[in-house]
Amino acid sequence: MAAYWITTYQAVHDPAKVAAYAELAGPALRAAGGTFLVRGMPEATFEKGEATRTVVVEFDSVDAAVAAHESEAYQAALRALDGGADRDMRVVPGA
C-alpha cells in the first residue's frame, strides 16, 4: 500500500540552509523510491488551514518512507538544514 510523506513548513529561519537541504533531500528521497507529488504554497486554504509550504512524496509503503528518512543520504540533508526551518513531517498510509 502506498504511503505519503507530508511536510509543512511553519517557519523558515535561514533560506540558504533550506536551499542546501533541498539540494540534498530531493535526490536522496528519489533514490529511496520517492516520487514528489506536491511542492509549493497552497492555492486555497479552508477551515483552519494555514498558507504554508507543503511537500508530499509518495512511497511504495510506510516502511519505504521511514527507511528513506533514516537513510544516510537523507540524514546528510537534515544536517544541512540544521535548524533553518520549523517543519511538521508525517508519513500517512494510503487509503
C-alpha positions in Angstrom: 0.0 0.0 0.0 1.3 3.4 -0.9 2.4 5.8 1.8 2.7 9.6 1.7 5.4 11.6 3.4 3.9 15.0 4.1 5.9 18.0 5.3 4.6 21.5 6.1 6.9 24.4 6.8 5.7 26.6 9.7 8.7 29.0 9.6 11.8 29.4 7.6 14.7 30.9 9.6 17.5 30.6 7.0 16.6 30.3 3.3 20.2 29.3 2.5 20.0 26.3 4.8 16.6 25.3 3.3 18.2 25.5 -0.2 21.1 23.4 0.9 18.7 20.9 2.4 16.6 20.7 -0.8 19.6 20.1 -3.0 20.4 17.0 -1.0 16.9 15.9 0.1 15.4 15.7 -3.4 17.9 13.2 -4.8 18.0 11.2 -1.6 14.3 10.7 -1.5 14.1 9.9 -5.2 16.9 7.4 -4.8 14.9 5.8 -2.0 11.9 5.3 -4.3 10.0 8.5 -3.5 8.0 10.4 -6.1 7.4 14.1 -5.4 3.6 14.8 -5.9 3.4 18.3 -4.3 5.9 21.1 -3.7 4.7 24.6 -3.0 2.3 27.0 -1.4 -1.4 26.3 -1.3 -3.7 28.0 -3.8 -6.6 27.9 -1.3 -7.0 27.0 2.4 -10.1 26.2 4.4 -11.2 25.8 8.0 -8.0 26.3 10.0 -5.7 25.8 7.0 -2.5 27.7 7.0 -0.8 29.1 3.9 2.5 27.1 4.5 4.8 25.5 2.0 3.8 21.8 1.7 5.7 18.9 0.2 4.1 15.4 -0.5 6.2 12.5 -1.5 4.7 9.1 -2.4 6.5 5.9 -1.4 5.5 2.2 -2.0 4.9 1.7 1.7 5.3 3.2 5.2 8.4 1.1 5.7 10.0 2.5 2.5 9.2 6.1 3.6 10.7 5.5 7.1 13.7 3.9 5.5 14.2 6.9 3.3 14.1 9.2 6.3 16.7 7.0 8.1 19.0 6.7 5.1 22.5 8.3 5.3 21.7 10.4 2.2 18.6 12.0 3.8 20.3 12.4 7.2 23.0 14.4 5.4 20.2 16.7 4.1 18.9 17.1 7.6 22.4 18.1 8.8 22.5 20.7 6.1 19.1 22.1 7.2 20.5 22.5 10.7 17.5 24.5 12.2 16.9 26.5 9.1 13.2 25.8 9.3 10.4 24.7 11.6 8.5 21.8 10.0 5.9 19.2 10.6 6.6 15.9 9.0 4.5 12.7 9.0 4.0 9.5 7.0 0.5 8.5 6.3 -0.6 5.2 4.6 -2.7 5.5 1.5 -6.4 4.6 1.6 
